[in-house]
Amino acid sequence: MVNNQYTISGVKEIIGAQGDLVHDDIISTLLTDSRRITLAGGVLFFALSGRRNGHEFIAEAYAAGVRNFVVKQAPEIKLTDANFLVVIDVLSALQALAKYHRERFNIEVIAITGSNGKTIVKEWLYQLLAADKNIVRSPKSYNSQIGVPLSVWQMNDSNDLGIFEAGISQPGEMDRLEAIIKPTIGVLTHLGTAHDEGFGDAAQKIYEKLKLFKNCKLLIYNYDQLMDYKDAIGSQQSFTWSRNFKQADLHVFSETVIKNSYCLRANYKGKGIECLIPFLDQASVENAITCWATLLASGYSAAEIGNRLEHLHPVSMRLELKTGINDCSVIDDTYNSDIHSLEIALNFLNQQNQHKKKTLILSDIFQSGLPDDVLYSQVADLIRSKKVDKLIGVGEALQSHQEYFDIPEKFFFADTAELLNNLLTAGFKSETILIKGSRSFEFERVSRALVQKTHETVMEINLNAMLNNLHYYRSKLKPGVKLMAMVKAFSYGSGTFELANMLQYNKVDFLAVAYTDEGISLRQAGISMPIVVLNAEQSAFDKLAEYKLEPVLFSFGLFDEFIKYAQQNELTNYPVHLKIDTGMHRLGFETAEIDGLCELLADNKYVKIISMFSHLAASEAPEHDEFTQLQINRFKTAAAQIESRLGYQTIKHLSNTSGISRWPSAQFDMVRLGIGLYGIDAAVPASDGALQPITSLKTSISQVKTIAAGDTVGYGRKGVMQKDGKIATVRIGYADGYLRAFGNGVGNMLVNGIVVPTIGNVSMDMCMLDVSGVDVKEGDEVIVFNHQHRIEQLAAQIGTIPYEILTNISQRVKRVYFYE
C-alpha cells in the first residue's frame, strides 16, 4: 500500500522491542493469522496470544516466506535468517505501531460505536460520502482490539477521510481504541443489550463506549439515548437527533410508508426538511437517521442529502455459500467490491476444499482511490497468490488490464449482460465459484443463473456463530488440551464439508463421524485432517483403510475382525481408538474386560492406539454428579492400566459438550465438542449469551385464506376455527422435518415478528398457521426457528431434545451458509 512502508529497524524503535536484526527489511503488511499470507514480502507477523497462541504458528508463517516477527519470546528452533522483535505484550505492540501510523495523517476521522448498527452506518456513510472523499474505512466489521489497528494501518497519503468502527466487550478497552483511531468526529449508533455480559450494568457499558469520543470536536447521537449521561458527553460540540424531543437539532416528527420506501419529515434549524429511505425495517430507518444527522452536521445541504439517502443500497455483510449447478459450490458476495473485501472473500474461497478448481467472477472495482494500473496490478497479485484457477472479469477496466492476470483460464466481458449471454462458454463444472461484484453490475443475476434451484424452505447456517462457539469452548480448555469436533449425522443436520472446512481451517485436532460413509464424503470433499469413525463396520474396512479413516474399536469381536483384516492386508501400526464403557452402557469395553483387552494389545504390531475414551452419561445434570465422578475415576483406572501394558502414552478423552462446561477436571488430553458447536448446551443457559445458535429454519407463505367459525382445516378435520379468521399455508411439512407432533396448535412459528400457532394436522409438504389478526400476505417469510424463536422451545413443545429437531431436517431443505 502507498506510504505505509517502514523499515524493520524503525518498527523496532516504535514498539520498543528487543532483539538483534539480521536484515533491515521494508515492512508494508501487518499479519496476525498465518493462514492469510498473500505475499510474504514486506509482512510483519504478530504472534498474538489469545484463543490460540500465535507463537505456535511461527513455523507455518516462516515456511510461507515470512521473515519478520513480533513475539513475546523467540522460538526454540533457530531461524537464523529471520528477525524477531521481542516485546512484553504483542497486542500492545501492534496497537502502538498503528497509533504511530495514525499520527502521521492530519485528516478528518469519523469513529462509530454503539451496540447495533456500527457496520451498517459505516458502510452507508461510505456510500454517501465517497463521491466527495477518498475514504479509508474498516474492512467488514473489523472493530476489535485487533481489528481496529489493522484497519487504521490502511491509511495512506491519498486518503482525506477515515471511517472506523470500534466495539468493546469489557471495561478498559475503549481507551486503547481511542488512542489508535484519534477520531475528530464521533457517531453513536443504537444502544442495546449486545455485549452486556462484559459489564457491571448498562450504564457502565455506555460510559465506556463514550470514551471513544473524549477528544472529538463533534459528536452525533440520538438525544433520547443519552439524556441521563450528559456528564459523560464532554464539552465538545454535539449534533443530536430525536423522534420525541423538539429540542434536538434534528427532530423527526413524521414517518410514513410510501410504496416500498419510508418517508421521514423533520425540523432542522427552524425549517421543515424530508428524506425518503429505501428501507422499511426499523433498524434500517434508525441507522439512516443517524447518517442523515451526520451529513447535516458535516454541512451538506438538506436537498443533497435527501437525494443521496434515496439511493442507499443494502449492505451485505456476509458471504453466502450455496449449492450450484453442475456439482459446483457458489460463494455469493455480489454487493461488495473493494480490494480488502476481495481478500477476505478469497480467503474464504481457499477454505473450501470440496472442489479442486477455484473460480472468481469479478467486476470492476470503483472508488479505490488508486490509479487503475496500480489497483489492477494489486488485484492480479492477490488473485495469483490465492491460486485462483479461473478468472471471469466483467467491466471495461478489467478488460483493458487483462494482460496483468497470469491465470490458467480467463475470460473477460464488457458487462454483465455479455457474461450472461456467454455463461456456457465458461464451462462451469465441479468447481467452487466466488461471485464478487460492485452493485451496479447486478451480479445477483449471475448468482441466480449459477445457483441450483431448490425448495423455498431454507436452513441458514451462520459459520461465524459456529466459530464463536468453538472459541468459547476453547477458552475453557487448559493449555495443550486437544479438541475433537463431532460432525456425525450430517453435522447434526447442518451440513457436511461446509462445516468441516471451517473446522479444519481453524485447526481442530480431530473430526468424528458415526459411520464410514460419512468419513468418505468428507475425504472426497477435500478434508485431510484425522477423521475418527465411531461405529466402524467390518463390511466397510476396505473403504475405511482406502480413505485413511481411523476406527473406534469397542468390542472383542470388532477388535479381532480388524486385526484379521490388518494381517490379511499387511497393515502395521494402523491408527485406531479404544472406547471404554464406564457406565453409559452403550458401546465400549467394560471395566471388567480391561485385563483381557490388555492381553490383546501387548506387542500388537498391527494397530497403534491413538486415543482412549469413554462417554459421560449425565455431565449436564447436577443430580448425577456423583455418578459422573465415578465415571471419571473408572476411566482413569482403565486408561492407566492400558497405557502401562502398551508402553506408550495415548490421547485420553472423556468430556462431551456439557462436560467441558461443568467438569474441567475431566479434560484429560482432549475433549469432544458436539451440540455445543451448534450453539446448544444444557449446562450453559441461553440467557448467558455465550453461545450463539448457528441455524435458522425459514419458509414462506403459499396462500392466505379467510375461514369462517366452525370450518375445519387439514386432514382428518382436526383443526377447527373457533371464530372467523385467517389461515396461512406455509411451505414446510413432515417430509421436511417439521414433525406431525407440531400440529393442532402444539407448535408455533414467527410471522412478521408475531408468534402464531399451527392449526390442523401437519401434512407431508405443508402445514397451516392461524394468522387471525395478523397482517400477512402470500410470500411473507416465516421463521420456524432462529436465535429468537429458539430450537430448544420447539423441542419442549413436543417433549424431545434439540438433537432430534436438528437431525430431522430433510436433505431437500436447501442449506445456505453465511460467513461475515
N, C-alpha and C positions, 0 to 999 in steps of 0.2 A: 504494500500500500504506500501511497505517496506520503513522504515527510514523517513517517514514524519508524525510522531506522535508527538504531542505537548500536554502539559498539558494546561488546560484552563487558569490556572494562568499565564503560560508562554505566551500564546496568549494575555492575558490582558496587560501584560507588553510591548509586542512587538508593539501593536497597540495603546498604551497609553489610554486605556479605563478606565472608572469609573464603579462603581457598586460592590456590595458585592457578593461573590461567596458562593453558597450553598454547592457545592461539587467540587472537583478538578478532573474533567473528563479528559480522554485522547481524543484528537481531531485528526482525521485522514482524514476526508472528509469535504470539503467546499461545501456549498449548497446555491444557490440563488433562487431556484424555488421549492416551497413547493410541486409541483405536481411530482417531480422527486426523491422522497425519496426512496432509495433502502433498506438500513438497517439503522435504526435511530441511532444505537450505534456509537459513535465517530463522529457524524455530528455536524458541527457548521453552523447555518443558518444566512446568512447576509440579513437583511431586507432592501433591496435596494429600493430607491425611484426613479422612472423614469416613464415609461409608466404606470406602476401600482405601487402602494405603497406597498412595501413588508411587512410593519407593519400590513396590513390588513390580511395577511396570517399566522401570528404567531400562531393563534389558530389552524389553519389547520395543521401546522407543529408539534405543540405540541401534537395534537390528534394522529399524526402518530408516536409519540415517541421521537421527538427531544427535548432535554433539554438544549441546549446551543445556545444562540442567540447574534448577534451583532446588536444593534439598535441605532436609534437616540434618541428615548425616550422609556422608559419601558412601557409596555401595562397597561391600566387602570385595567384590570382584573388581580388579583393577582394569579400568578402561583408560588407557594412557593417552588416547587422543581426544578425550572429552573434557570439557570444562565443567566443574562442579562448584556452584556458588552455594556455600553453606550458610544458612540463616537459622535464627531461633524459631521462627514461625513462617512457614512457606506461604500461607494465605496472606499474612500481613505484608510479606514481600511483594506478592502480586498486587495487592492494593496500593502499596507505596509507589510502585512503578507506574500504575495507572493514574494515581494522584499527580505525580510529577508530570506525566504526559498531558493531563488535562490543563495544568497550569501554563502550558506553552501557548494556549489559544485564548484569545480575548474575543470570544463570540457569545451571542445570546444562547443560553441553555435552559430549556424547559424540563423540569423534573416533575414526574407524575407519581403519586402514590394514592392509596385507598385500599379498600377491601376487595372491591369488584370493579371491573371496567378499565383497569390500567392499560392493558394491551390494546383494547378497542379504541380508547381515547387517543393513545399514542399513534396508532395507525391512521385514525381519522384525521388527526392534526397533520400528519404527514401528507395525506391526500389533499387536505385543504390548503396547505402552505407550500407544497412542492413546486407550484408554478412560479413562486417568487424567491424561493430559497434553495440553496444546496444543503440538504439536510443529512446529518448523520443521526441514526437512531438505534435503539436496542433491537437486535435481531429477535424475532418471535417474542417470547416473554422472558428474556434474559434480565431478571431483576433481582437476583440474589447476591450474596456476598461474593460469589464467583462471577455471576453473570454481568454485574454492573462494571467491574473493572475490564472485563473482556469487551463490553460494549463501548466504553469510553476510549479504549485503545484504538478504536477505528477512526477517531478524529484525525483530520488532516487539514492542510492549509487551504484546500478548496472549499471547505465547509464554512457556512456562515450562520448555521443554526444547528443545535443539538437537541434531540428529544429523547430522554431516557426515563425509564420507569424503575421504581425501587420498591421492593417488597421485603417485609421483615416478618419473622416468626417468634421473636423474643426480644426482651429489652436489651438495649445497648448496641443493637445492630445498625440503627439508622445513623448514628453519629459517624460511623465509618463510611457509609454510603454517601452521606452529605459531603464529606471531605473529598471524595473521589469525583462526584458529579459537579460540585460547586455551582448549583443552579442559580440563575438570575431571575427566573420566573417559576413559580410553583403552581401546580394544578392538583387539587384534591378531588378524587372521584368518590363514588358511593362508599359509605362506611357501613359495613355489615358485620356478620359473625365469623367470617373466614379467618382462620388462624387465631381465634380467641383463646385456644387452649394453651398458647405460649405466654399468656399474660395473666396478671392477677385479676383484672377485670377489664371491661370495655374502655373505661376512662384511661387506664394505663396505656392501653394499645393506642388510643387516639393521641395522647401526649407524646408517645414515642414516634408515631408517624409524623407528627407536626415538626419534629426536629429536622426533617429534611428541608424545611423552608426557613430556617432561622436566619439565614443571610440573604434571602431573596429580596429583590426590590419590589416584587409584585406577587401577590397570592390570589388565586382564583378558586372560589369554593362555594358550596351550597350554604347559604346563610342559615338555613334550618338546622344543619348538622352541627354547627359549631357555636350555637347560641350559648351553651354552657361552658365554652372553652376559650373565652375571649382573652384570658390571661396567657394562653399558650400561643396565640397568633403572632404576637410581637408587634413592633411598631411599623413594619413595612406597609406599603400601600396595598389595599385589598380591593378586589372586584368580586362582588357577591351576586348570586342569583337565587331566586326563590319562587316557588309556586304559591306560597302562602303569605308572604310578608311584603308589603308595598315599599318598605324602606330599603330593600335590596336594590343594587344597581340595575339588575335585570329582573323585573317582576313578570313572570309568565302568568297571565290571568285568564287565558282562554286556550282550550285544547279540543280540537275536533278532528274527526277522521274524514278525509276526502278521498274517495276511492281507496287506493292502496297506500295512501300517504297520511301523515299526521301533521295537521296544521297547528302551529303554535303562534299565539299572539302575545305580545309583551309590551311593557312600558320601559323605555330606556331614555334617560335624560329628558324626561317630560314629554316624550313623543311615543306614539304607537308604532311598533315595528312587528314584522311577522316573518316566519320562515316555514318551509314545507320539508318535512323529514320523510325519506322514502322507507320508513320502517314503522311498524305498529306496536311491537312489544315494548313494555315499559322500560326494560333495561336499556334498550337502544335509544329510546326517547331521552332518558336521563343523561346518557353519555353524549347524545347530540347537543343537549342544552349546555353541557359542560364545554363542548367545543365552540358553541355559539358564543358563550361568555368569554372564552379565551380569545377569540378573534376580535370581539368588540373591545376587550381590554387592550388588545395589541394595536388598535387604531384603524381597523378595517371598517369600511362603510357598511351599514346595515343591508343595503341593496346587494353589494358584492358578496357579503357573507351568505345572504339568502340564496343567491344563485349557486354558490358552491355547495351549500348544505343539501340543496335539492338533488345534487348529483353524487352524493356519497354512495360508496359501494360497500356491500357487506365485507367483513374481514374474515377470511378463512384462516383460522389459527391451527389447523390440524391437517395432517396428511391422511388420506383415506386409502386403505389397501382393499381392493375389491377383486373378485374373480372375473377374469376377462375371457374373451372369445379365444378359440383355438388353443386351449390349455395355457393361456397367459395369465399373469397377475398384473393388475393395474394399480399404480400409486397415483392418486388424483390430487394434484396441487395446482388447480387451474387458475387460481386467483392471486398467486404470488409470483413475482419475478424480480428479484434483485440478486446480486451475486452472493450475499450472505445467506439468504433463504435457499438459494440453489445449492450451496454447500451442505446445509442441513438436510435437504431432501436427498442429495446424492449419498450422504452418509446412511440415510435410511434405506435407500436403494441397495447399498452394499451390504446391509444386514440381511437382505433377502437371499436365501441360498436355494430356493426351490427350483430355480432355473439357472442354467449356466450363463445364458445370454442376458445382458442388461442393455436396455434401450432407453434413450432420453428423447422426448419430444419437447422442444424448447422454442419459445417465441423470442423476438427481440426484447431486450431489457431497456426500459425507459428510465430517465431521471436518475442515472447513476452518478452524475457529476464528473464522469471521466470521458475523455475523448474515445470515440468508437474503437480506434485501433488499440488503445490501452485496455479498454474494457473487454473486448473480444479476445485479446491475447490472454488476459487473465482467465476468462471463461474457458478457453481452449486448454490452458494449463490445468485448470481444475478438473475438467472432464477427462483429460488424459490421465491424471493422477488417480482418478476414481475408476479407471479401467472400463469405461463405457464401451460397449461393443458396437452400438449403432446409434447414430445421431440423426434426428429429423429436425431440421431448423426451419422455422417459419418467420418470415419477415424480411424486409429489404436489407436491413443492416446485417443480419446473419448471412444472407445470400452474398452480399458484397464482400464478406470476410471469410468465406467458406474455405479458402486456402489455409487459414490458421488451424483448421481441425484435421489432425492426422489420426483418423479413426478407420477401422476396418470397413464399416459400412456407413455411408452418409447420404442423406437426401435433403434438398433444400427447396422450399416453396415460397412464393411471394406472399401468400396469405393463407388463412385457414380454409377458405373455400377451395383453393387449389389442392391443399393437402387432402381434404375430404374427397375430392374427385379422384385422387390418385392413391387412396388409402390401401388398396390391394397391392399396389406396386411395392410397398414396403414389406409385404410378406410376413405379417406377424404370426408367429407360432412358437409355443413353448419358450416364452421369454418374459422377463419382468420389465414392465414399461412404466417409466416415470413421465407424467404429463405436467409440464411446468410452464405456465404462460402468464403474460400480462393480461389484465381483464379485457382490454379492448380486442384481443384476439378471439374471444369467446371459445376457449378451449373446452368448455363444457360440452360442446357439440362433438368434439373428438372423443371425450370420455364416454358419452352415450354410445358412440359407434363401436367402442372397443370393449365396453363392459358387458358381461353376459346378462341377458335379460332373464330375470327370475321373479319369483313370488314377491309381492309387495311387502309382505311381513318380513321385517329385518331385525336381526340381532346385532347391535352395535357393541364392539369391544374396544374399550379405551386402554391402549397399551401404556400410556403414561400412568394411569391409575394402577396398572399391574406393577410397573416399576416402583411406584410409591410404596406399594405393599411389600415388594421384595426388599426394598431398602429399610422399611420398618422392621421387618424380621431380622435382617442382617444387623441392625443396630442393637438387637437383643443378644447377639452371639458373642461369646468370649473370643479373644484373639486366636486365630488358627482353626476355628471350627468350620468345617465344610458345610455345604448346603446341597441337598438333593431336591429337585423340583418335580412334583408329581404332575404328569401330563397325560395320565391314563384317561380312558373314556372320552376321547376327542377333547382333551384338556378340560374335563368337566363340562363338556358341551360348548366350549368357547373357541375351538379351532385346533389345528394340528401344528403345521410348520410355522404358522404366523406367530404363535406364542413361543414355540421352541426356538425360533430365530432370535427373538428378543432375549430369551434366557441364555442362549449360547453367547450372544454378543455381550451380555452383561456378566458373563463368566461365572455362572453357577457351576458346580462341580460335576453333578450327575443329573440326568433326566431319568424318570421312571415311568414305565408303561405297564399295562396289565398283561398284554399278550404280544406274541412275536410279531404279528402282522402290523400292530401299531408302531413297533420299533422299525420295521421295514419301511413303512410310509415315511417316517422321519428321515431315515437314511436316504431314501430316494429323493427327498426334498432338500438334501444337502446338509443335514445335521451330522456333524462329525464327532461331537463330544461323546463321552461314555453314556450308553443307554442301558439301563437295567430292566430286565423283563421279570415282573413279579410273579407271573403264573406261567412259566415256560411249560410247553407240552412236548412230549417225546416225538410226536409226529413232525414237529417243526424244528428239530435240532439242526437239520441241514441248513435251513434258511437262517437260523439263529447264528450259526458259525459263518455263513457266507456274508452276512451283513455286520459281523463283529458286534453282536449284541451279547450282553452279559446276563446269564440266567440266575435266578434265585433258586437254590436247592433247599427244599423244606421237608423232605421225607427220605427215608432209606431207599424206597423204591425209585424215586426220581434220581437220587444220587447214583445208585447202581446203574441205571439206564444211561445217564450222562457219561459215567466213567467208561462203560462199554462203547458208547459212541466215540469218545475221545480215543480209546485204544484202536478201534477199527479205522479211524481217520488220522491216526498218528499225530494227535494234538497233544501238546505238552504245555503245562502252566496256563491253561485256558482260564481267563478271569471269571470267577463265579462269586456269588454272595450266599451266605447262610442265614436262614431265618430260624430264630429260636422262639418257641411258644412259652411265654412267661405268664399266661393267664387269659389271653384273648380267646384262645381255643378256636382258632380259625385255620391257619396254616402254621407249620413250623415244627422243628424238633422239640419234643417236650424235655423238660429238665432232667427227667429220669433216663432219657436216651442219650445224654451227652457223653457218657463213658463209651458207649458203642460207636458214636459218631467220631470220637477221638481216635478210636482204633482204625477207622476207615481213612482218616486224614493223615495218619502217621506215614511219612515217607511217600506220600501220593504225588507222583510227578505229573499227573495228568491235569490237575487243576491248581489254580492259585487263588487262595481265599482273599478277595479284595476287601470284603466287609462282612461283618456280622451284625444282625439287627433283630429287634423284636418290636412289637406294636403295643402301645398303651391303649387299654380298653376304655378308660374314662378320664383322660387327662384334664378335661374341661370341668369336671364335676367335683367340687369341694367335698361332697359327702362320700366320695370314693377315694380320697387322698391316701388313706391307709393302704388300700389295695394298690394304688399307683406306686407307693413307696415299696411295697412288696415286689412288684414287677421290676422296679429298678434294681433292687437287691438281687433278685434271681438272675437278672441279666448280667450284672457284674460278676457273679459267681461263675455262670456258664461261660462268659467271654474269657475270663481269666484261665479257666480250665482248658478251653480250646486253644488259646494262644500259647499256653505252656506246652501243649503237645505239638503245635505247629512249629514252634521255634522262631516265629517272626510275628511282628505286630500287624494287626489289621485295622481297618477303619470300623469303629463301633458307633452304631446309631440306634436311638430309641425314640426320641421325641418326634411327635407329629405337630401339626399346627398349634393346637392348644397347649401341647407340651412345651413348645418354645416360649409361649406367653407365660405359663404358670410354673414351669419346672426347670429353672436354669441349672439345677444340679444334675439334670438328666441330659445335658447336651452332648456329653462324651466327645467323639471326634467329628460328628456330623449330625445334622438334623434333617428331617424330611418335611418340606413345606408343601401342603396340599391346598385345601379350600381357602386358607388364609391368603394365598396368592391372588385369589379371585375376589378378595375383599370381605370374606365371611369368617368369623372366628367366634365360637360360643364363649370364649374366655375374654374377648375384647368387646365391650359394649359399643354399639353403633354410635351412641351419643358422644363417645370419646373423639370421634373424627379422625382417629389414627389410621384407619383402613378406609379405602375407597372401593366401593363396588365397581367392578370393571365392565359389567354387562348391562345393556338396556334392551328390552324387547319391545318393538314398536310395530303397530299395524295401522290400518286406516279404515274409515267408514265406507262401506259399499253403497248403502242405501239407508234413508231415514223414512220411517212410516208413522203416520198418526193412527193410533189404535184406541178403540172405544173401551170403556169399562166393561169387564166381563169377557172380553175377547181373549183367546188363548194364543200362546206363542210357542212355536217349535214342536219337535217330535213328542208324541205322547200327550200333547196339550198340557204339559206340566207347568208352563208359565201362564199365569192368569193376571191380566191387568186389573188392578184394584180400583182404578179410576181412569178417566180419559187421560191420554198422554202420548208419548212418542217412544219408539224404539229405534235403535241404530244397529244394523247388521254389520259386523266387522270381520275382516279377512283373517281369522285365525280359528282353528278348531283342534280337536284332539289328535288329528294327524300331524299337526304342527307342534304338539307337545302341551297344548292347553287342555288339561285333562277334563273328562266329563264331570269329575267331582266338583269343579268350579261352577257348575250350572246352578240355575234356580236360586240366584241371589247369594250363593256361598262366596263366590269370587266377585271382585270388582276391578275396574280399570280407571285410568285417568283420561278424561276427555276435556281439552281446553282448561286444564288445571283443576277440574272438578271430579271427585270420585263418584262413579256411577256403578250400580250393581248389574250383574248378569240377570237375565230373565229367560226362563225356559232351559231346556237341555242344550248342552254344547254339542254341536254337530261335528262331523269329520273335518270340514274345511272352514267352518264359520261358527259364530255364536252371536247372540243378541244381547244388547245392553238397554236398560231402561234409562232413557235420557230425558224423561219428562222434566220440563222446566229449565233445560239446559240449551243454550244457543249452539246448535251444531248443524253441520251440513255435510253432504257427501264429499269424501276426500280428506276430511279432517283427520289429523294424526291422533292415534290412540296409544297410550302407554300401558303396556301390560305390567312391566316392572322397570324401575330405574333407581337412581340414588335417592329419590324421594319416596316413591311407591316401592318399597324395598322387597326383595325376593323373600326375606325372612317372613314378611307379612303374608305373602302368598302361601308359603309352606304352612304357616299356622292356620290359615283358613281351611286347609284340607287335612290337617293333622299329620304332616310329613316333615321332611327336612329339606333345606335348600339344595343339597346334593341332588335329590330326586328331581326337583324342578329343573335345575340346570341341565342335567344329563338327559332329560326327556325332550329337550328342544330338538325338533326334527332337522335332518340334514337338508330338507327342502327349504328351510328358512335361511335366507341369504345372510351370511356373516360379512359385516363391514368393519374393518379395523382402523382405528384412529390413532394418530401419533402427532403430538404437538411439537 
